[in-house]
Amino acid sequence: MSARPAGTAGPLPLLYYMHGGGMVVGNAPSVVPQLLREWALPLRMAVISVEYGLAPRVRYPEPVEDCYAGLVWAAEHADELGIDADRIVIGGKSAGGGLAAALALLTRDRGGPAPIGQLLLCPMLDDRGTTFSSHQMAGVDIWDRTSNATGWQALLGDRFGAPDLPPYAAPARARDLSGLPPAYIDVGSVETFRDEDVAYADALWRAGGQAELHVWPGAFHGFDSLAPEAALSQDARDARTRWLRRVLKRSENREM
């Protein structure tokens, strides 16, 4: 599903976004109003929200392949969509954040469209459930290790936890994070994904990449959706917008 601010002319940068839902629920239209309100209007961006296949009706690799096919299509049809194919930011939240990270790896390795940034909001990256935070938040976080295992099993089937699982299925498995676009990663300090997301930012830095990491104190999974008026939620939205603005500005300067 695509949308853009009314009355805008010329090619716009694109936010190519994957919705959350643990790989098993959610849909593209549900997130478009928020994307338009928070980023498309103030930053003059077009948005595409991806309708990828949901598990267990489909399993890996179909969801990430859906996302890749849509990215290629958008870049190839940039003129008719009124977007700038050289200024695409990929992003997503929770399961969608994991898919965005996987998409960055996949398009790098296939030589596909090159995003200028990846916006990873509390991304779902690791199927193994071995981090300290995944145990610490068991039965506490609204998306705990039981919920997480259910989502991953639905996506991976018999490949759940397999030692040879590809990084396009679970980006935390990636051994090579070089050559990826700058990343924004945020996560709550009291959520299941805390440690895997912090580790992913660290791995990007170790590979020579750029990552901006925010660990929001006292925040649980999806805190900004469930408590949108909280001061912490507003701080998180502001930080994401500032990062997006900087990424877009850098790409604009390179084109001049």
SEGU-39463 format. One record per residue (C-alpha): residue number from 1; chain; x, y, z. Coordinates in steps of 0.1 Angstrom, whole numbers, plus 5000, padded with zeros to 4 digits. Example, Ala and Ser with C-alpha at 12.3 -4.5 7.8 and 13.67 -1.06 7.14 Angstrom:
BEGIN
<node k="1" c="A" px="5123" py="4955" pz="5078"/>
<node k="2" c="A" px="5137" py="4989" pz="5071"/>
***
This chain:
BEGIN
<node k="1" c="A" px="5000" py="5000" pz="5000"/>
<node k="2" c="A" px="5015" py="5033" pz="4989"/>
<node k="3" c="A" px="5007" py="5069" pz="4999"/>
<node k="4" c="A" px="5022" py="5104" pz="4998"/>
<node k="5" c="A" px="5014" py="5138" pz="5012"/>
<node k="6" c="A" px="4987" py="5156" pz="4991"/>
<node k="7" c="A" px="4999" py="5183" pz="4968"/>
<node k="8" c="A" px="5036" py="5172" pz="4967"/>
<node k="9" c="A" px="5053" py="5173" pz="4933"/>
<node k="10" c="A" px="5085" py="5158" pz="4921"/>
<node k="11" c="A" px="5102" py="5126" pz="4932"/>
<node k="12" c="A" px="5101" py="5121" pz="4970"/>
<node k="13" c="A" px="5123" py="5100" pz="4992"/>
<node k="14" c="A" px="5105" py="5067" pz="5002"/>
<node k="15" c="A" px="5100" py="5050" pz="5035"/>
<node k="16" c="A" px="5095" py="5013" pz="5027"/>
<node k="17" c="A" px="5080" py="4999" pz="5058"/>
<node k="18" c="A" px="5071" py="4965" pz="5072"/>
<node k="19" c="A" px="5044" py="4962" pz="5099"/>
<node k="20" c="A" px="5048" py="4943" pz="5132"/>
<node k="21" c="A" px="5028" py="4914" pz="5145"/>
<node k="22" c="A" px="5052" py="4886" pz="5155"/>
<node k="23" c="A" px="5052" py="4873" pz="5119"/>
<node k="24" c="A" px="5017" py="4860" pz="5124"/>
<node k="25" c="A" px="4993" py="4890" pz="5125"/>
<node k="26" c="A" px="4990" py="4925" pz="5112"/>
<node k="27" c="A" px="4985" py="4942" pz="5079"/>
<node k="28" c="A" px="4998" py="4970" pz="5058"/>
<node k="29" c="A" px="4969" py="4995" pz="5059"/>
<node k="30" c="A" px="4969" py="4995" pz="5097"/>
<node k="31" c="A" px="5002" py="5014" pz="5099"/>
<node k="32" c="A" px="4998" py="5039" pz="5070"/>
<node k="33" c="A" px="4980" py="5067" pz="5090"/>
<node k="34" c="A" px="5008" py="5067" pz="5116"/>
<node k="35" c="A" px="5035" py="5067" pz="5089"/>
<node k="36" c="A" px="5019" py="5096" pz="5071"/>
<node k="37" c="A" px="5014" py="5116" pz="5103"/>
<node k="38" c="A" px="5048" py="5110" pz="5119"/>
<node k="39" c="A" px="5071" py="5110" pz="5089"/>
<node k="40" c="A" px="5056" py="5115" pz="5055"/>
<node k="41" c="A" px="5040" py="5149" pz="5062"/>
<node k="42" c="A" px="5068" py="5166" pz="5082"/>
<node k="43" c="A" px="5096" py="5151" pz="5062"/>
<node k="44" c="A" px="5079" py="5151" pz="5027"/>
<node k="45" c="A" px="5083" py="5114" pz="5021"/>
<node k="46" c="A" px="5063" py="5089" pz="5002"/>
<node k="47" c="A" px="5055" py="5056" pz="5021"/>
<node k="48" c="A" px="5049" py="5021" pz="5010"/>
<node k="49" c="A" px="5036" py="4996" pz="5036"/>
<node k="50" c="A" px="5043" py="4960" pz="5027"/>
<node k="51" c="A" px="5017" py="4933" pz="5027"/>
<node k="52" c="A" px="5039" py="4903" pz="5033"/>
<node k="53" c="A" px="5027" py="4867" pz="5038"/>
<node k="54" c="A" px="5019" py="4857" pz="5074"/>
<node k="55" c="A" px="5030" py="4826" pz="5092"/>
<node k="56" c="A" px="5020" py="4798" pz="5096"/>
<node k="57" c="A" px="5001" py="4800" pz="5064"/>
<node k="58" c="A" px="5034" py="4807" pz="5048"/>
<node k="59" c="A" px="5069" py="4800" pz="5061"/>
<node k="60" c="A" px="5104" py="4814" pz="5056"/>
<node k="61" c="A" px="5116" py="4825" pz="5031"/>
<node k="62" c="A" px="5082" py="4838" pz="5017"/>
<node k="63" c="A" px="5077" py="4868" pz="5039"/>
<node k="64" c="A" px="5112" py="4883" pz="5033"/>
<node k="65" c="A" px="5110" py="4874" pz="4996"/>
<node k="66" c="A" px="5077" py="4893" pz="4995"/>
<node k="67" c="A" px="5095" py="4923" pz="5010"/>
<node k="68" c="A" px="5124" py="4920" pz="4985"/>
<node k="69" c="A" px="5100" py="4917" pz="4955"/>
<node k="70" c="A" px="5082" py="4948" pz="4966"/>
<node k="71" c="A" px="5114" py="4968" pz="4971"/>
<node k="72" c="A" px="5126" py="4958" pz="4936"/>
<node k="73" c="A" px="5092" py="4967" pz="4921"/>
<node k="74" c="A" px="5092" py="5001" pz="4938"/>
<node k="75" c="A" px="5126" py="5010" pz="4926"/>
<node k="76" c="A" px="5118" py="4998" pz="4890"/>
<node k="77" c="A" px="5086" py="5019" pz="4890"/>
<node k="78" c="A" px="5100" py="5049" pz="4907"/>
<node k="79" c="A" px="5090" py="5074" pz="4880"/>
<node k="80" c="A" px="5053" py="5064" pz="4880"/>
<node k="81" c="A" px="5053" py="5063" pz="4918"/>
<node k="82" c="A" px="5069" py="5097" pz="4920"/>
<node k="83" c="A" px="5097" py="5085" pz="4943"/>
<node k="84" c="A" px="5135" py="5088" pz="4942"/>
<node k="85" c="A" px="5149" py="5053" pz="4939"/>
<node k="86" c="A" px="5182" py="5065" pz="4953"/>
<node k="87" c="A" px="5167" py="5077" pz="4985"/>
<node k="88" c="A" px="5149" py="5047" pz="5000"/>
<node k="89" c="A" px="5148" py="5040" pz="5037"/>
<node k="90" c="A" px="5137" py="5006" pz="5047"/>
<node k="91" c="A" px="5121" py="5002" pz="5082"/>
<node k="92" c="A" px="5097" py="4983" pz="5104"/>
<node k="93" c="A" px="5087" py="4975" pz="5139"/>
<node k="94" c="A" px="5091" py="4943" pz="5159"/>
<node k="95" c="A" px="5086" py="4915" pz="5133"/>
<node k="96" c="A" px="5087" py="4942" pz="5106"/>
<node k="97" c="A" px="5120" py="4955" pz="5121"/>
<node k="98" c="A" px="5134" py="4920" pz="5118"/>
<node k="99" c="A" px="5122" py="4918" pz="5082"/>
<node k="100" c="A" px="5138" py="4952" pz="5074"/>
<node k="101" c="A" px="5171" py="4940" pz="5088"/>
<node k="102" c="A" px="5169" py="4908" pz="5068"/>
<node k="103" c="A" px="5159" py="4928" pz="5037"/>
<node k="104" c="A" px="5191" py="4950" pz="5041"/>
<node k="105" c="A" px="5212" py="4918" pz="5041"/>
<node k="106" c="A" px="5193" py="4903" pz="5012"/>
<node k="107" c="A" px="5194" py="4933" pz="4989"/>
<node k="108" c="A" px="5231" py="4938" pz="4997"/>
<node k="109" c="A" px="5239" py="4902" pz="4988"/>
<node k="110" c="A" px="5218" py="4902" pz="4956"/>
<node k="111" c="A" px="5229" py="4936" pz="4944"/>
<node k="112" c="A" px="5194" py="4949" pz="4946"/>
<node k="113" c="A" px="5182" py="4984" pz="4954"/>
<node k="114" c="A" px="5206" py="5000" pz="4979"/>
<node k="115" c="A" px="5187" py="5017" pz="5008"/>
<node k="116" c="A" px="5202" py="5048" pz="5024"/>
<node k="117" c="A" px="5191" py="5037" pz="5059"/>
<node k="118" c="A" px="5174" py="5011" pz="5079"/>
<node k="119" c="A" px="5150" py="5021" pz="5107"/>
<node k="120" c="A" px="5147" py="4991" pz="5131"/>
<node k="121" c="A" px="5122" py="4996" pz="5159"/>
<node k="122" c="A" px="5124" py="4970" pz="5186"/>
<node k="123" c="A" px="5134" py="4945" pz="5159"/>
<node k="124" c="A" px="5127" py="4907" pz="5162"/>
<node k="125" c="A" px="5161" py="4893" pz="5152"/>
<node k="126" c="A" px="5170" py="4861" pz="5170"/>
<node k="127" c="A" px="5150" py="4828" pz="5170"/>
<node k="128" c="A" px="5172" py="4811" pz="5196"/>
<node k="129" c="A" px="5159" py="4827" pz="5228"/>
<node k="130" c="A" px="5192" py="4825" pz="5246"/>
<node k="131" c="A" px="5198" py="4861" pz="5257"/>
<node k="132" c="A" px="5197" py="4872" pz="5293"/>
<node k="133" c="A" px="5168" py="4896" pz="5286"/>
<node k="134" c="A" px="5147" py="4868" pz="5270"/>
<node k="135" c="A" px="5149" py="4850" pz="5303"/>
<node k="136" c="A" px="5147" py="4880" pz="5325"/>
<node k="137" c="A" px="5115" py="4892" pz="5309"/>
<node k="138" c="A" px="5097" py="4858" pz="5307"/>
<node k="139" c="A" px="5062" py="4863" pz="5319"/>
<node k="140" c="A" px="5068" py="4900" pz="5323"/>
<node k="141" c="A" px="5071" py="4917" pz="5289"/>
<node k="142" c="A" px="5039" py="4917" pz="5268"/>
<node k="143" c="A" px="5059" py="4898" pz="5241"/>
<node k="144" c="A" px="5079" py="4873" pz="5262"/>
<node k="145" c="A" px="5100" py="4843" pz="5253"/>
<node k="146" c="A" px="5069" py="4821" pz="5250"/>
<node k="147" c="A" px="5052" py="4845" pz="5226"/>
<node k="148" c="A" px="5085" py="4849" pz="5207"/>
<node k="149" c="A" px="5090" py="4811" pz="5203"/>
<node k="150" c="A" px="5055" py="4808" pz="5190"/>
<node k="151" c="A" px="5061" py="4834" pz="5163"/>
<node k="152" c="A" px="5094" py="4820" pz="5153"/>
<node k="153" c="A" px="5081" py="4784" pz="5152"/>
<node k="154" c="A" px="5052" py="4795" pz="5130"/>
<node k="155" c="A" px="5076" py="4812" pz="5106"/>
<node k="156" c="A" px="5104" py="4785" pz="5105"/>
<node k="157" c="A" px="5086" py="4752" pz="5112"/>
<node k="158" c="A" px="5112" py="4724" pz="5114"/>
<node k="159" c="A" px="5140" py="4749" pz="5109"/>
<node k="160" c="A" px="5133" py="4767" pz="5142"/>
<node k="161" c="A" px="5166" py="4768" pz="5161"/>
<node k="162" c="A" px="5186" py="4750" pz="5134"/>
<node k="163" c="A" px="5223" py="4758" pz="5135"/>
<node k="164" c="A" px="5225" py="4765" pz="5098"/>
<node k="165" c="A" px="5196" py="4789" pz="5097"/>
<node k="166" c="A" px="5203" py="4817" pz="5071"/>
<node k="167" c="A" px="5206" py="4853" pz="5083"/>
<node k="168" c="A" px="5178" py="4863" pz="5060"/>
<node k="169" c="A" px="5155" py="4843" pz="5083"/>
<node k="170" c="A" px="5170" py="4856" pz="5116"/>
<node k="171" c="A" px="5194" py="4885" pz="5111"/>
<node k="172" c="A" px="5211" py="4879" pz="5145"/>
<node k="173" c="A" px="5226" py="4848" pz="5128"/>
<node k="174" c="A" px="5245" py="4870" pz="5103"/>
<node k="175" c="A" px="5283" py="4867" pz="5104"/>
<node k="176" c="A" px="5290" py="4895" pz="5079"/>
<node k="177" c="A" px="5273" py="4929" pz="5086"/>
<node k="178" c="A" px="5297" py="4949" pz="5064"/>
<node k="179" c="A" px="5284" py="4971" pz="5036"/>
<node k="180" c="A" px="5250" py="4977" pz="5052"/>
<node k="181" c="A" px="5232" py="5011" pz="5053"/>
<node k="182" c="A" px="5232" py="5032" pz="5084"/>
<node k="183" c="A" px="5209" py="5018" pz="5111"/>
<node k="184" c="A" px="5187" py="5033" pz="5137"/>
<node k="185" c="A" px="5179" py="5007" pz="5164"/>
<node k="186" c="A" px="5157" py="5013" pz="5194"/>
<node k="187" c="A" px="5144" py="4990" pz="5221"/>
<node k="188" c="A" px="5131" py="4991" pz="5256"/>
<node k="189" c="A" px="5152" py="4983" pz="5286"/>
<node k="190" c="A" px="5126" py="4959" pz="5300"/>
<node k="191" c="A" px="5117" py="4940" pz="5269"/>
<node k="192" c="A" px="5126" py="4906" pz="5255"/>
<node k="193" c="A" px="5144" py="4919" pz="5225"/>
<node k="194" c="A" px="5167" py="4942" pz="5245"/>
<node k="195" c="A" px="5199" py="4922" pz="5244"/>
<node k="196" c="A" px="5196" py="4909" pz="5208"/>
<node k="197" c="A" px="5190" py="4944" pz="5196"/>
<node k="198" c="A" px="5220" py="4959" pz="5215"/>
<node k="199" c="A" px="5241" py="4930" pz="5202"/>
<node k="200" c="A" px="5231" py="4937" pz="5167"/>
<node k="201" c="A" px="5241" py="4974" pz="5170"/>
<node k="202" c="A" px="5274" py="4963" pz="5184"/>
<node k="203" c="A" px="5279" py="4939" pz="5156"/>
<node k="204" c="A" px="5273" py="4966" pz="5130"/>
<node k="205" c="A" px="5299" py="4988" pz="5147"/>
<node k="206" c="A" px="5324" py="4960" pz="5148"/>
<node k="207" c="A" px="5318" py="4955" pz="5110"/>
<node k="208" c="A" px="5327" py="4992" pz="5104"/>
<node k="209" c="A" px="5290" py="5002" pz="5099"/>
<node k="210" c="A" px="5270" py="5030" pz="5114"/>
<node k="211" c="A" px="5243" py="5025" pz="5140"/>
<node k="212" c="A" px="5224" py="5048" pz="5163"/>
<node k="213" c="A" px="5212" py="5028" pz="5193"/>
<node k="214" c="A" px="5185" py="5039" pz="5219"/>
<node k="215" c="A" px="5176" py="5018" pz="5249"/>
<node k="216" c="A" px="5146" py="5035" pz="5264"/>
<node k="217" c="A" px="5146" py="5032" pz="5302"/>
<node k="218" c="A" px="5117" py="5014" pz="5317"/>
<node k="219" c="A" px="5101" py="5008" pz="5283"/>
<node k="220" c="A" px="5084" py="4975" pz="5274"/>
<node k="221" c="A" px="5077" py="4961" pz="5240"/>
<node k="222" c="A" px="5055" py="4984" pz="5219"/>
<node k="223" c="A" px="5055" py="5010" pz="5247"/>
<node k="224" c="A" px="5050" py="5039" pz="5223"/>
<node k="225" c="A" px="5019" py="5023" pz="5207"/>
<node k="226" c="A" px="5003" py="5014" pz="5240"/>
<node k="227" c="A" px="5011" py="5047" pz="5258"/>
<node k="228" c="A" px="5015" py="5072" pz="5229"/>
<node k="229" c="A" px="5011" py="5103" pz="5251"/>
<node k="230" c="A" px="5038" py="5093" pz="5276"/>
<node k="231" c="A" px="5068" py="5116" pz="5276"/>
<node k="232" c="A" px="5091" py="5086" pz="5269"/>
<node k="233" c="A" px="5070" py="5077" pz="5238"/>
<node k="234" c="A" px="5072" py="5113" pz="5225"/>
<node k="235" c="A" px="5110" py="5113" pz="5231"/>
<node k="236" c="A" px="5113" py="5080" pz="5211"/>
<node k="237" c="A" px="5093" py="5094" pz="5182"/>
<node k="238" c="A" px="5113" py="5126" pz="5182"/>
<node k="239" c="A" px="5146" py="5107" pz="5181"/>
<node k="240" c="A" px="5134" py="5085" pz="5152"/>
<node k="241" c="A" px="5123" py="5116" pz="5132"/>
<node k="242" c="A" px="5156" py="5134" pz="5139"/>
<node k="243" c="A" px="5176" py="5104" pz="5126"/>
<node k="244" c="A" px="5154" py="5101" pz="5095"/>
<node k="245" c="A" px="5158" py="5138" pz="5088"/>
<node k="246" c="A" px="5196" py="5135" pz="5091"/>
<node k="247" c="A" px="5197" py="5105" pz="5068"/>
<node k="248" c="A" px="5176" py="5123" pz="5042"/>
<node k="249" c="A" px="5197" py="5154" pz="5044"/>
<node k="250" c="A" px="5229" py="5135" pz="5039"/>
<node k="251" c="A" px="5215" py="5118" pz="5008"/>
<node k="252" c="A" px="5203" py="5151" pz="4994"/>
<node k="253" c="A" px="5237" py="5167" pz="4999"/>
<node k="254" c="A" px="5254" py="5138" pz="4980"/>
<node k="255" c="A" px="5231" py="5144" pz="4950"/>
<node k="256" c="A" px="5240" py="5180" pz="4948"/>
***
